[in-house]
Amino acid sequence: MERPKKKANGFTLIELLIVMVIISLLAVLVAPRFFGQEKKAKQRGAKGQIALLESAVDTYRLDVGRYPTTEQGLHALRERPDGIDKWDGPYLRKELPLDPWDNPYVYESPSEHGEYAIMSYGADGMPGGEGIDMDIVSWKDIGK
């Protein structure tokens, strides 16, 4: 007695092609939105880090009586500058962070924008720019 052959379970070539087309369409539609959000997230991350650095700089000023100079830079938040007696740091728990594009933050004191300025030059690492290359600065909010 011969057993009846089982019908093979699986997908046909046409079904696989349809699934591949659907996945490709989703990737084309979703990928640009996802990468756009990543760029905005880096800008928001830089603004958040700048806010933390501002807090540390303000605490430094409360202890020392003045802001770190441009020459001392943000390193004065981690290591006591020469000739500063009232330094009670470190004012940052971890090492000085790089911006989300792996560039150091720029610090100026005094600044044309106030007592001090902290900046990230954005994705291009150069002053100026628009979009992802836009400078993220301590004296104004980034657009939403």
C-alpha positions in Angstrom: 0.0 0.0 0.0 1.4 3.3 -1.1 1.2 6.3 1.1 -0.2 9.5 -0.3 2.4 12.1 -0.9 2.2 15.1 1.5 1.8 18.5 0.0 5.1 20.5 0.5 4.7 23.3 3.0 6.4 26.6 2.2 6.2 29.7 0.2 6.0 30.0 -3.6 8.4 32.2 -5.5 5.7 34.7 -6.2 4.8 35.0 -2.5 8.5 35.6 -1.6 8.7 38.3 -4.3 5.6 40.1 -3.0 7.0 40.1 0.6 10.4 41.4 -0.7 8.6 44.2 -2.6 6.6 45.2 0.5 9.7 45.3 2.7 11.5 47.4 0.1 8.7 49.9 0.0 8.6 50.1 3.8 12.3 50.7 3.9 12.1 53.4 1.2 9.3 55.2 3.1 10.6 54.7 6.7 14.4 55.1 6.4 14.4 58.8 5.6 12.2 59.6 8.5 14.4 57.5 10.8 17.6 59.1 9.8 16.0 62.6 10.0 15.2 61.8 13.7 18.7 60.7 14.4 20.1 64.0 13.2 17.6 65.9 15.4 18.4 63.7 18.3 22.1 64.5 18.0 21.3 68.2 18.0 19.1 67.8 21.1 21.8 65.7 22.8 24.4 68.5 22.2 22.0 71.1 23.7 21.5 68.8 26.7 25.3 68.4 27.2 25.8 72.2 26.8 23.2 72.7 29.6 25.1 70.4 31.9 28.3 72.2 31.1 26.6 75.5 31.8 25.6 74.2 35.2 29.2 73.1 36.0 30.6 76.5 34.8 28.1 78.4 37.0 29.1 76.2 40.0 32.8 77.0 39.3 31.9 80.7 39.3 30.2 80.4 42.7 33.3 78.8 44.2 36.1 80.8 42.5 34.3 84.1 42.0 34.7 84.2 38.2 34.2 82.1 35.2 37.1 80.1 33.7 39.0 82.1 31.1 39.0 81.1 27.4 42.6 79.9 27.9 41.6 77.7 30.9 38.7 76.4 29.0 36.3 73.7 30.1 39.3 71.7 31.4 39.1 74.0 34.5 36.0 72.0 35.4 38.0 68.8 35.9 41.5 70.0 36.9 42.5 72.9 39.1 43.9 75.8 37.1 47.2 77.3 38.3 46.7 80.2 40.8 43.1 79.3 41.7 42.8 78.8 45.4 39.0 78.5 46.0 38.6 75.7 43.4 36.4 73.0 44.9 36.1 70.6 41.9 36.0 68.6 39.9 32.8 70.1 38.7 32.1 67.2 36.3 31.9 63.7 37.6 33.2 62.2 34.3 35.7 63.3 31.7 34.9 66.3 29.6 32.4 65.0 26.9 32.8 65.4 23.2 29.8 66.6 21.2 27.7 64.0 19.4 29.9 64.3 16.3 33.0 63.5 18.4 34.4 67.1 18.4 35.3 69.1 21.5 33.0 71.8 22.7 34.2 75.3 22.2 34.3 77.6 25.2 34.8 81.4 25.3 34.9 83.8 28.3 34.2 86.6 28.0 32.0 86.2 25.0 30.1 88.6 22.7 27.0 86.7 23.8 27.5 87.2 27.6 29.8 86.2 30.4 30.7 83.0 28.5 29.6 80.8 25.5 29.7 77.1 25.0 29.3 75.9 21.4 29.2 72.8 19.2 29.9 73.4 15.6 27.5 70.6 14.5 28.1 67.8 12.1 30.7 69.6 9.9 32.8 70.8 12.9 33.0 74.3 11.4 31.5 77.6 12.5 28.2 78.4 10.8 26.0 76.1 8.8 22.4 75.1 8.5 20.5 71.9 9.0 22.7 69.2 10.6 25.7 71.5 10.2 24.0 74.2 12.4 26.0 75.4 15.4 24.5 74.4 18.7 25.1 77.3 21.2 24.5 78.0 24.8 22.8 81.4 24.2 19.8 80.3 22.2 17.5 77.3 21.8 17.6 75.0 18.8 14.5 74.9 16.5 11.9 72.2 16.9 
